[in-house]
Amino acid sequence: MGKVYYYRQANRRQDRLKKTGRRTLTWLTGLLFLVLLSGLLLFGYHYVIHSPRLAAQLRIEGNVHLSAKEVLEQAGLSAGVNLLSVNASAVERRLAGHPWIDSIRVRYTLSRVLRIQVREHRPVAILDIGRRFILNDRGRIFKEWSPDDPEGLPVVKGLKFLDLDISGQTESIPFNAVMTVLQFGLSRNSVLPNHLIERIRVDRELGLTVEVLPDNSRIPVRQIQLGYTEYPEKIERLKRLLSYLKNYHGDLKIHTIDLSNLDRVVIRPIEIDLLSGNYKEV
């Protein structure tokens, strides 16, 4: 009986060892299969990501101030980038971090084209409040001015930081007045276009004075006093007045046209003695 019992125990141990061995072999076989499958998938992914057949055609639209090269550098993209390796959301976030970019849209097309549609801020003036900032056409500061920024923008002086709220929206009467004049200057046929304005001076009591670029053939006036109100009527009056002066007094050089009061328009020619206080009412 003792020998029979011993053989049974030995057989059980052998069966357990065989079962354990088969499980171990099965587990190792499965692990090897997973390793091979992962390797194949990794190779396939690497091949697809670097395949020249999936190279994206980059199309940049809407950029004015920024060059295509600057847009791509900000986006972290380069020519020949694989279309499947581009994360559109990440590209949009990187581009949105550039101060000149107002809005951005990145999308794919079926023809392997990656379209980057840029909308830049439209600068209208340099706001000088001790430090200089660039103002867009919606009255928002979008960056601090630097020597590399575009030239030829009107400089606004006389406003204070408190004339703006934190988001850059207009808050005060002087700022609203400045933006109204600048909006008139954006019109295609404006009699007082922004590119001919050298400076806008803000007097908190008397209103706005627009200083025109000297030696321009379109507006033979050094400065125009506009006050604070009735800008549409004043701009129209200025248009008729400049037409009249051109037709009947083409050689007259004018220092100031005072339109602060529409009932009393005053013209001060350059030739008069500025200390005498002589004026000509029209």
C-alpha positions in Angstrom: 0.0 0.0 0.0 2.9 2.3 0.8 4.4 1.9 -2.6 1.1 2.4 -4.4 0.5 5.7 -2.5 4.0 6.9 -3.3 3.5 6.2 -7.1 0.2 8.1 -7.1 1.9 11.1 -5.4 4.7 11.0 -7.9 2.2 10.9 -10.8 0.3 13.9 -9.4 3.5 15.9 -9.2 4.4 15.0 -12.7 1.0 16.0 -14.0 1.2 19.4 -12.2 4.6 20.0 -13.6 3.3 19.2 -17.1 0.3 21.5 -16.7 2.6 24.2 -15.4 5.0 23.8 -18.3 2.2 23.9 -20.8 0.8 27.1 -19.2 4.3 28.6 -19.2 4.8 27.7 -22.8 1.4 29.1 -23.8 2.2 32.3 -21.9 5.6 32.7 -23.5 4.2 31.9 -26.9 1.5 34.6 -26.4 4.1 37.1 -25.2 6.3 36.4 -28.2 3.4 36.9 -30.5 2.5 40.2 -28.8 6.2 41.4 -29.1 6.2 40.5 -32.8 2.8 42.1 -33.4 4.0 45.3 -31.6 7.1 45.3 -33.6 5.1 45.0 -36.9 2.7 47.7 -35.8 5.6 50.0 -34.8 7.3 49.4 -38.1 4.1 50.0 -40.0 3.4 53.2 -38.1 7.0 54.4 -38.7 6.7 53.6 -42.4 3.3 55.3 -42.8 4.4 58.4 -40.8 7.6 58.8 -42.9 6.1 57.8 -46.2 6.7 60.5 -48.9 3.4 59.5 -50.4 1.6 61.1 -47.5 3.7 64.3 -47.5 1.3 67.3 -46.9 1.1 70.2 -49.3 1.1 73.3 -47.0 -1.1 76.2 -48.0 -1.0 79.4 -45.9 -3.8 81.9 -46.5 -4.5 85.3 -45.1 -1.1 86.3 -43.9 -0.1 89.9 -44.5 2.4 91.1 -42.0 3.9 87.6 -41.3 5.7 85.7 -44.0 4.9 82.1 -44.9 8.2 81.1 -43.3 7.3 82.8 -40.0 3.9 81.2 -39.9 5.5 77.7 -40.4 8.1 78.3 -37.8 5.5 79.4 -35.3 3.4 76.3 -36.2 6.4 74.0 -35.8 5.9 72.7 -39.3 8.3 72.2 -42.2 8.0 71.4 -45.9 7.3 67.7 -46.6 5.7 67.0 -43.2 3.6 63.9 -43.1 -0.1 64.6 -43.0 -0.8 62.0 -40.4 1.8 63.4 -38.0 0.2 66.8 -37.8 -2.0 67.5 -34.8 -4.3 70.3 -36.0 -5.3 71.4 -32.5 -1.7 71.7 -31.4 -0.8 73.7 -34.5 -3.7 76.1 -33.8 -2.6 76.6 -30.2 1.0 77.4 -31.2 -0.1 79.8 -33.9 -2.6 81.5 -31.5 0.4 82.4 -29.3 1.8 84.8 -31.9 0.9 88.4 -31.1 0.1 89.3 -34.7 -2.4 86.4 -35.2 -6.0 87.3 -34.3 -7.5 83.9 -35.2 -6.4 80.7 -36.9 -8.0 77.7 -38.5 -6.2 74.5 -39.6 -7.9 71.8 -41.7 -7.1 69.0 -44.0 -8.4 68.3 -47.5 -8.9 65.1 -49.4 -6.0 66.0 -51.7 -3.4 65.9 -48.9 -3.4 69.7 -48.5 -3.0 71.2 -45.1 -4.7 74.6 -45.1 -3.6 77.1 -42.5 -6.0 80.1 -42.6 -4.6 83.0 -40.7 -6.4 86.2 -39.7 -4.0 88.8 -38.6 -4.7 91.9 -36.5 -5.4 94.9 -38.6 -3.2 97.7 -37.1 -4.7 101.2 -37.2 -2.5 103.3 -34.8 0.3 103.4 -32.3 -1.0 104.3 -28.8 1.6 106.3 -26.9 0.8 106.2 -23.2 4.4 106.3 -21.9 5.0 103.0 -23.6 3.9 102.4 -27.2 1.4 99.8 -28.1 -0.3 98.8 -31.4 -4.1 99.3 -31.7 -6.2 97.2 -34.0 -9.3 98.2 -35.9 -11.5 97.0 -33.1 -9.8 99.2 -30.5 -7.8 96.5 -28.9 -4.2 96.6 -28.0 -2.6 93.4 -29.3 1.1 93.9 -28.8 3.8 96.4 -27.7 5.3 98.4 -30.5 8.8 97.5 -31.7 11.1 98.9 -34.4 10.4 95.9 -36.5 6.7 96.6 -36.7 5.2 98.4 -39.8 5.8 102.0 -40.3 3.3 104.7 -41.3 0.8 104.2 -38.5 -0.7 107.3 -36.8 0.6 108.0 -33.3 -2.1 108.7 -30.7 -0.9 110.9 -27.8 -2.8 112.3 -24.9 -4.8 109.2 -23.8 -4.2 107.5 -20.5 -4.2 103.8 -19.5 -7.5 104.3 -17.7 -9.1 105.2 -21.0 -9.0 101.4 -21.7 -10.3 98.5 -19.8 -8.3 95.3 -19.3 -9.7 93.6 -22.4 -8.8 96.6 -24.5 -12.4 97.8 -25.3 -13.2 101.4 -25.4 -14.2 103.0 -22.1 -13.8 106.7 -22.3 -15.1 109.6 -24.5 -11.6 110.5 -25.7 -10.8 106.9 -26.7 -14.2 106.6 -28.5 -13.4 109.8 -30.4 -10.0 108.5 -31.5 -11.5 105.2 -32.7 -14.3 107.0 -34.6 -11.7 109.1 -36.5 -9.6 106.1 -37.2 -12.6 104.2 -38.5 -13.3 107.0 -40.9 -9.7 106.8 -42.1 -10.2 103.1 -43.0 -12.8 103.9 -45.6 -11.5 103.5 -49.2 -12.5 107.0 -50.3 -11.9 108.8 -47.0 -10.9 112.4 -47.2 -8.7 111.9 -44.2 -7.1 108.4 -44.7 -5.0 107.0 -41.9 -1.9 106.7 -43.9 -1.8 110.5 -44.3 -2.2 111.1 -40.5 1.0 111.6 -38.7 -0.4 112.1 -35.2 -3.7 112.4 -33.3 -3.4 114.6 -30.2 -6.0 114.3 -27.5 -6.9 117.3 -25.4 -9.3 116.1 -22.7 -11.2 119.5 -22.8 -11.0 120.6 -26.4 -11.0 117.3 -28.2 -8.9 115.9 -31.1 -6.3 117.6 -33.3 -5.2 115.6 -36.3 -1.7 116.3 -37.6 -1.3 115.5 -41.3 1.9 114.3 -42.9 3.7 117.3 -44.4 4.4 117.7 -48.1 1.6 115.4 -49.2 -0.3 116.4 -52.4 -3.7 115.4 -51.2 -4.3 117.4 -48.0 -2.4 120.8 -48.0 -3.1 121.3 -44.3 -0.7 120.8 -41.4 -3.4 120.1 -38.7 -7.1 119.8 -38.4 -9.0 120.5 -35.1 -12.0 118.2 -34.8 -13.2 118.6 -31.2 -15.3 115.8 -29.8 -18.7 115.6 -31.6 -20.4 115.6 -35.0 -17.6 113.8 -36.8 -19.6 112.7 -39.9 -20.7 116.3 -40.5 -17.2 117.6 -39.9 -15.6 115.1 -42.2 -18.1 116.0 -44.9 -17.4 119.7 -44.3 -13.7 119.1 -44.6 -14.2 117.3 -47.9 -16.1 120.2 -49.4 -13.6 122.7 -48.0 -10.6 121.0 -49.4 -12.3 120.7 -52.8 -13.0 124.5 -52.7 -9.4 125.4 -51.7 -8.0 123.2 -54.4 -10.2 124.7 -57.1 -9.9 128.4 -56.1 -6.9 128.7 -53.8 -4.5 126.0 -55.0 -1.4 127.8 -54.0 -2.6 128.5 -50.4 -0.6 126.7 -47.7 -2.7 126.1 -44.6 -1.5 125.5 -41.1 -4.7 124.8 -39.4 -8.4 124.2 -40.2 -10.5 124.5 -37.0 -13.7 122.4 -37.3 -14.4 122.2 -33.6 -17.5 124.3 -34.1 -19.3 123.8 -37.4 -21.0 127.2 -37.1 -17.5 128.9 -37.1 -14.9 127.2 -39.3 -11.5 128.9 -39.0 -8.6 128.6 -41.4 -5.1 129.7 -40.5 -2.7 130.0 -43.4 1.0 129.2 -42.9 2.2 132.6 -44.3 0.6 134.7 -41.5 2.5 135.8 -38.5 1.6 133.1 -36.0 2.2 135.5 -33.1 -0.3 138.1 -34.4 -3.3 135.8 -33.8 -4.8 136.6 -37.2 -7.4 134.1 -38.4 -9.7 133.9 -41.4 -13.2 132.7 -40.8 -15.1 130.9 -43.6 
